[in-house]
Amino acid sequence: MKLFSSVHDVPDIKQFVNDALALKANPYAHQSLGKNKTLGLVFMNPSLRTRLSTQKAALNLGMNVMVMNMDKEGWALETQDGVVMNGTTVEHIREAAAVMGMYCDILGLRSFPKLHNREEDYSEDFFNKFVKYCAVPVVSLESATRHPLQSFADLITIHETWANKGTKPKVVLAWAPHVKALPQAVPNSFAEWMCKAQQDGMIDFTIAQPEGYELAADFTPGAKIEYDLEEALAGADYVYVKNWSSYKEYGKVLTYPDGWMMNNEKLQITNHAKVMHCLPVRRDLELSSEILDGPNSLVIHEAGNRLWAAQTVLKAMLEKL
């Protein structure tokens, strides 16, 4: 594996999940694989789970790790070609990415969208140029449109905790309120992975959102779309709670009816569903504290599986170096 940016980079997601659970059972079995290899983690935006879990995954595999917080410690990067750099940018991505590739065997990159121009964000221009110029394998630590390590961990969590093997759980992605405009990267990615899992006969998948919050159709093939949260929750085994801004009216927070925050009352509609969230979460705005602190919450278990998702990806890359 030379690139991990979406579910489309994974030949067999069932096998990938099994690989992750095998690493979870025996974390240090492949420590020699990363000996004398270096992972570089490049952050254009803040991180907690992604940074710590990916660092720990690399250490479990015997790798050295270097972290660069470009937003605080690096030069301002220019990404466009053919411009005279007489403004605020100091270094071109061509040189910056190429130099990082000289120092590292694998690179991870996190870069959020600006939420101003949909075409620019969805072109993944920054991420794709970084991949092109660094010339080493790249792991997406979240890009403008996807967060594949998170979604892989989510699938691991669902597979691991589903007790009724041989049957398909009903998984619901439920939009939730927020005070600011958030990217579509997490819901896009979760939908993409769940749609693939549905195609492979692993789950049944529903998306619930208010009118105007539909995700881009490319990320939701085969998903059932609901605009009534209670209808969507009926019989649900897993509820994945997440806010996102509008794709159609790009980056905007639209008006929506009351009643979109998950709480224990809505939990009664489900099949005693487990509740998931990628974190960080705004308590009692996106998701009620009674759920987060209650027995149905999987948010910490899910965050723990970020380690095994990252380690599985890094192992697959190391095996091809």
Secondary structure, 3 states (H helix, E strand, C coil): CCEECCHHHCCCHHHHHHHHHHHHHCCCCCHHHHCCCEEEEEECCCCCHHHHHHHHHHHHCCCEEEEEEHHHHCCCEECCCCCCCCCCCCEEHHHHHHHHHHHCCEEEEECCCCCCCHHHHHCCHHHHHHHHHHCCCEEECCCCCCCHHHHHHHHHHHHHHCCCCCCCCEEEEEECCCCCCCCCHHHHHHHHHHHHHHHCCCCEEEEECCCCCCCCHHHCCCCEEECCHHHHHCCCCEEEEECCCCCCCCCCCCCCCCCCCECHHHHCCCCCCEEECCCCCCECCCECHHHHCCCCECHHHHHHHHHHHHHHHHHHHHCCC
